[in-house]
């Protein structure tokens, strides 16, 4: 399939590489020359501008930071909706406000273009190995047509409902992940202060009910004080702000989400916004003055 891929950052680049490995023809553009060189070497067609990427494609994919970026690319500044073939479809893999997804889909419908919102979970490691989880919203027939494309980048691809349902599900995911990481950091810090080695706590708990993918991924990072981003705190703040907006619209109570969001905001103001979200541990280390270790 001939695909335009917009957004080649920490997640987008490995996702694009997996599409090339699966045999798809990618057209790419990015301001980062090194990224374009790497993708070109892998077999992608390097374009001089975003408009050139959509020439003659079957599908346009975006992996961008937030709602305004997607609107800018598709409808406002780059206006790719006007330039892409009307026979092509659009899949936004960004994590954005579901209201924005529905607004973008409504505008694209005026051009006769179908849209899916398909945010992902799994962070950079799963983007690299092609085992992301896709939460998708849109028409079932469009989903079925392009599901194999998403399966080239992920191990789980689930249709959750109409357009916007993907991002609603992603917001649920981000709430669960954030609260899990905060609880993990709180428990590990408390356990160490009570005299038990964090590694022993991790080994004892991970096989039981409290064990989770979050624990397996983040506990070792916390004990190593390794906060290199797989998913940045600033991006998680963006997602939780979208949770707040979505919850407010339907009057849903989210006290745990609100608390973790405030913790992340404190870390942002401390200069840790570019750290991995496992750096929620730093919130507790700052309060206690004690550093978690193995």
N, C-alpha and C positions, 0 to 999 in steps of 0.2 A: 504494500500500500504506500502511496506517496503522501508524506506527512510533513506539515510545517510544525516546528517545535519552537515555542517562544518561552524563554525563561530558563537559562542554563546555569543556575546557581548550584548550591550545595546538594540539592535534591535533583534538580532538572538534568544536570549533566550526566550522572550515572543512569538516570532513567532513559535519556536519549541514547546512550551507548547500548543499553539493553535492547532498544528497538532496532538499532542497526544490526546487532548480533542476531536478531530474530528475522532479519531479511527485509525489513522495511526501508524505503528510500526516504531519507530525512533531508529536509531543507532547513537550515539554521542561520540565525543571525544573533550576534551578541557583541557588546562593547568590549568584552574581554578577549583580546586577540589570542591569548594562550588557550582559552577554552575552545575557540573556533578552530584553532590549529589542531587540537587534539581530536575533535569530532571529525574534521576533514580527513585526518589521517586514518580514522576508523571507517570512513566511507561516506560521510555526510556531504551534502552540497552546501558550501559556504556562500551566503548571500550578502549583498552590500547594504541591505536595509530590510526592515520587517516586512514591507509590502512585497518585496521580491520572494520572500519565503512562501507566500501563499499561492504563487502562480501555478495553476494546474494541479493543485493538490486534491486529495480525497478527504483529508481531515486536517483540522488545525487544533493543536494542543497547546495549552498554556499552563505554566507552573510558576506563578508569580506571588509576591508577598501578600497582597491584600486587595480588597474590592476596588479601590480607585485605580490600581495598576491594570486590572483586567478591563475595567471600563475604558481606560485610556487607550489600551492597545486595540480593543475590538470596536469601540464606538466613538471615541473622542479625538485623540491626537493622531494615532496611526490609522484609525478607521478601517481595520482589516475586514470588517463585516461588508464594507462596500467593495472591497478588492478581491476577496476570496471567491472561488467558483460557487455559484448558487447550488450546485450539486453536492458540495462538500458539507461536512458537519463540523461542529465545534464542541470540543470537550475541554472544560476548564478543570484542571487538577489542583488548582490553588485551594487553600482553606480560607474561605471568605464568608461574609454574612449571607445566610440563605435568602434574605430579602433581596440582596444585590444580585444573587444568581437568578432569581425569578425576574427581576427587572431587565437583566441582560438578555435572558431567554426571550422575553416579550419583544424586545427591540430586534433581535435576530429573526424572530418569526416574521417580521415585516419584510425581510429579505428572502423569506422562504428557507431559512437555515435552521436546522435542528440543533439543539444543544443538550448536552449532558453535563451535570456538575458531578465531578468524581474526585473529591479530596482523598488523600492517602494518609495512612498511619504506618509507622515503622522507622521513620528517621533515616539518616544517611546510610547506616549499615544495611538496612533492608532495601534501600534504593540501589545500592551497589550490587547486592546479590540477587536482585529481582524478586524479592519475596514481600513486597509491600501489600497492604490491605487497602482495597479500593471500596469506598462507600459511594454509591452512584444514585443520582436522581435523573429521571427523564422518561421518555417513551420506551416501552419494552422493545419495540421493533428496532429502534435506534441502538439501544443497549445491546441487543443480540448481535447486531451487525458489527459493532466495534468492540465487543467483549474480548475477542482474541488479541486485539492490540493492547488492551489493558493487561491481559494475562501474560504478555511478554515482559511486563514490568512488575507483576504482582502474583502472589500465590492465592489471594482471596479477592474475588470481584463479585460484589453483591449489589443487586438493584434494590434500593430502599423505598422507592416511591417516585413521585413526579419530580420535576426539576425543583431543586432546593432541598429535597430529602437527603441527598448526599451530604450537604453541608450541615444540616441539622444533626445527622448521625455523627459527623466529625466533631461537632461541638460537644456532643455527649461523650465521645471518645476523649476529647481533650480535658473535659472535666474529670473523668475517671483517672486519666493518667496523672494530672496535676495533683489531685488529692492523694493518689497512691504514692507519688514521689515524696510529698510532704510528710505523709504518715511514716514512710520508710525512714526518712531522715530523722524524724522525731524519735522513733523507736530505737534506731541504731545509736543515736547520741545518748539517749536515756540509758540504754543497756550498758554502754561503755562506762558511763558515769557511775553505774551501780556495780561495776567491777567485772563485767563479762566481756570477753574479747569479741569485737564485732564480727570477725570471721566465723567464730563459733555460733553466734546468733544467726548469721546468714545460713550456715550449713544446716542448722537444726530446724529452721523455719521453712526453707525454700521448698521442701517436699510436702508440706502440709497445706492446710486451707489458706493460710496467709501467703503462700508462695504465689508468684506471678511472673509474667514476662517482664513487667516493670522491675520487680526485685532482681531478677537474674541479670538484667541489663544495667541497672543503676547502682546496686549495692557495691559491686566491685569498683566502679568508678568513684563512688564516695570514699571507699577505704583507701584507694590510691590517690585521692585528692586530684583526680583527673577530670577536669571540667571542660575539656576540648569539645566543642559543640557537635553533637549529632542533631540536636534541636535546641536552638537558642532560647534563653529566657525571654528575650524581647519578642520573639515570635509567639511564644506561649502566652505572653501578656496580650498580644494582639488577638489571639484566639479566645482567651477568657473575656476580653472586652466584648467580643462578638457574642459570647455566651450571655453576658449581662444584657446586651441589647435584645437578644432573642427571648430571654426569660422575661424581661420587662414587658415585651409586647403581649405575652400571654399570661402575665402575673404568676409565673412559676417561682417558687422559693428556691434560692440557691445559696444558703449561708456558708456552706463549705467552700464553694467556688469563690465567693467573695473574699473569704479569709485568705485563701492561697494566693489570690490575685494581689491582695495587699502585701503579702510576703514577697512576691515577685517584684512588685513595684519598689519595695525597699532595696532589694538587691540591685535593681536597675539604677537607682539613685546612688548606690555604693560603687557603681562602675562595673557591675557584673552582668550587665544585660546581654553581652555577647557570649557568656558562658553557657554550657549545656544546662538544661533544666534540672539535672541532678545537683546543680549548685544551690538548690534550695537548702541543702545541708549547711551552706554558709550562713544562712539565717540563724540556725541553732548554734553554730560555732561562734557566731558573733555574740549571741546572748550568754553563752556559757564560758567563752574564752578557752574552750577545750577542743582540740582538733581530733577528728575521727581517724583511726588507724586500723591496720590489720590486726 
